[in-house]
Structures are given as C-alpha cells and as structure tokens.
C-alpha cells in the first residue's frame, strides 16, 4: 500500500500507512453504527434496538464517539422503542 505523504523517513511512512488503515476501519465501524440506527428507526423492534445499542457501545469503547453522545443516542432510541 502506497500512501501519498510528505514523509521521507521509513518509520514515518509506515506510521502513515497504519493511520490510513485505522481510519478506514474506524470509518467502516461508524458507518455500521449509523446503518444499525437507521434500520431501527425504520422498523423499531427489540432485536434491532439491541443491535443498534451494541454498535453504539462498540463505537464508544473504541473512542469513535464520546460517552455522552453514546448515552444520548441510546436514550433516544429507547424512547422510540416505546
């Protein structure tokens, strides 16, 4: 994988490559979280609520979203559940 960077030092180039990989993983996980939330909002059910809640917790534990945002999102989903 070639990363277009200004880095000339070998370790800096490696670090840039790792950053790109990690950013792709983080982006995919946030996208999965958003998809789970949208699926629940389209058809609120206990099973979809658990899936969305789980994906929010995973994003929170990885540091992708703040703990307060995770709590707020889960509370909003819970009120839609009934």
ZIQUIHU-V369036 format. One record per residue. N is the residue number from 0. RES is the residue in three letters. SS is DSSP state (a for helix, b for strand, c for the rest). PHI is phi in whole degrees, -180 to 180 (none if undefined). PSI is psi in degrees with one decimal (999 if undefined). Layout:
n-><N & N>
res-><RES & RES>
ss-><SS & SS>
phi-><PHI & PHI>
psi-><PSI & PSI>
//
This chain:
n-><0 & 1 & 2 & 3 & 4 & 5 & 6 & 7 & 8 & 9 & 10 & 11 & 12 & 13 & 14 & 15 & 16 & 17 & 18 & 19 & 20 & 21 & 22 & 23 & 24 & 25 & 26 & 27 & 28 & 29 & 30 & 31 & 32 & 33 & 34 & 35 & 36 & 37 & 38 & 39 & 40 & 41 & 42 & 43 & 44 & 45 & 46 & 47 & 48 & 49 & 50 & 51 & 52 & 53 & 54 & 55 & 56 & 57 & 58 & 59 & 60 & 61 & 62 & 63 & 64 & 65 & 66 & 67 & 68 & 69 & 70 & 71 & 72 & 73 & 74 & 75 & 76 & 77 & 78 & 79 & 80 & 81>
res-><UNK & UNK & UNK & UNK & UNK & UNK & UNK & UNK & UNK & UNK & UNK & UNK & UNK & UNK & UNK & UNK & UNK & UNK & UNK & UNK & UNK & UNK & UNK & UNK & UNK & UNK & UNK & UNK & UNK & UNK & UNK & UNK & UNK & UNK & UNK & UNK & UNK & UNK & UNK & UNK & UNK & UNK & UNK & UNK & UNK & UNK & UNK & UNK & UNK & UNK & UNK & UNK & UNK & UNK & UNK & UNK & UNK & UNK & UNK & UNK & UNK & UNK & UNK & UNK & UNK & UNK & UNK & UNK & UNK & UNK & UNK & UNK & UNK & UNK & UNK & UNK & UNK & UNK & UNK & UNK & UNK & UNK>
ss-><c & c & c & c & c & c & c & c & c & a & a & a & a & a & a & a & a & a & a & a & a & a & a & a & a & a & a & a & a & a & a & a & a & a & a & a & a & a & a & a & a & a & c & c & c & a & a & a & a & a & a & a & a & a & a & a & a & a & a & a & a & c & c & c & c & c & a & a & a & a & a & a & a & a & a & a & a & a & a & a & a & c>
phi-><none & -102 & -107 & -82 & -135 & -91 & -68 & -111 & -84 & -56 & -67 & -70 & -66 & -61 & -61 & -62 & -65 & -65 & -62 & -63 & -59 & -66 & -63 & -66 & -63 & -63 & -63 & -65 & -69 & -66 & -65 & -64 & -63 & -63 & -65 & -64 & -67 & -64 & -63 & -66 & -65 & -71 & -147 & -61 & -147 & -60 & -65 & -69 & -65 & -63 & -64 & -66 & -63 & -65 & -67 & -66 & -63 & -64 & -64 & -67 & -67 & -84 & 84 & -78 & -132 & -72 & -60 & -67 & -66 & -61 & -63 & -64 & -63 & -65 & -65 & -65 & -66 & -62 & -69 & -71 & -66 & 132>
psi-><123.8 & 125.7 & 131.1 & 97.9 & 171.1 & -1.3 & 138.0 & -22.3 & 138.3 & -45.5 & -33.4 & -36.2 & -43.6 & -43.9 & -42.4 & -39.4 & -42.1 & -37.9 & -40.9 & -45.5 & -47.1 & -39.1 & -37.0 & -42.3 & -45.0 & -42.1 & -42.1 & -39.7 & -39.8 & -37.0 & -41.8 & -38.2 & -46.2 & -38.9 & -41.5 & -39.6 & -43.7 & -38.5 & -40.9 & -43.5 & -32.4 & -34.6 & 80.6 & 119.0 & 162.2 & -42.1 & -45.1 & -30.7 & -43.9 & -41.4 & -44.6 & -42.6 & -40.4 & -43.6 & -33.1 & -43.6 & -39.0 & -43.6 & -37.3 & -43.6 & -27.7 & -8.0 & 15.9 & -30.0 & 156.0 & 151.4 & -39.2 & -37.9 & -40.5 & -45.4 & -43.0 & -44.1 & -43.6 & -37.1 & -40.9 & -39.5 & -40.0 & -37.8 & -32.4 & -27.4 & -35.4 & 999>
//
